[in-house]
Amino acid sequence: AADGAVAAGVAWENAPANSATVAVKINV
């Protein structure tokens, strides 16, 4: 879960358009 949160944070900063993917990572 922690690693997923970090990956989501990086993805969010690198590409806000991937917000959907970030949401999925957070849910997982």
C-alpha positions as semicolon CSV with decimal commas, in nm:
position;residue;x (nm);y (nm);z (nm)
1;A;0,000;0,000;0,000
2;A;0,277;0,242;0,094
3;D;0,469;0,171;-0,227
4;G;0,150;0,221;-0,426
5;A;0,096;0,559;-0,264
6;V;0,449;0,666;-0,354
7;A;0,408;0,547;-0,714
8;A;0,076;0,729;-0,734
9;G;0,236;1,048;-0,604
10;V;0,514;1,028;-0,862
11;A;0,270;0,952;-1,144
12;W;0,052;1,243;-1,034
13;E;0,341;1,488;-1,040
14;N;0,480;1,354;-1,368
15;A;0,149;1,331;-1,553
16;P;-0,172;1,469;-1,395
17;A;-0,358;1,327;-1,696
18;N;-0,297;0,984;-1,541
19;S;-0,522;1,074;-1,248
20;A;-0,741;0,776;-1,336
21;T;-0,444;0,540;-1,309
22;V;-0,345;0,706;-0,984
23;A;-0,692;0,651;-0,844
24;V;-0,671;0,283;-0,937
25;K;-0,331;0,249;-0,768
26;I;-0,467;0,411;-0,453
27;N;-0,767;0,178;-0,453
28;V;-0,539;-0,121;-0,495
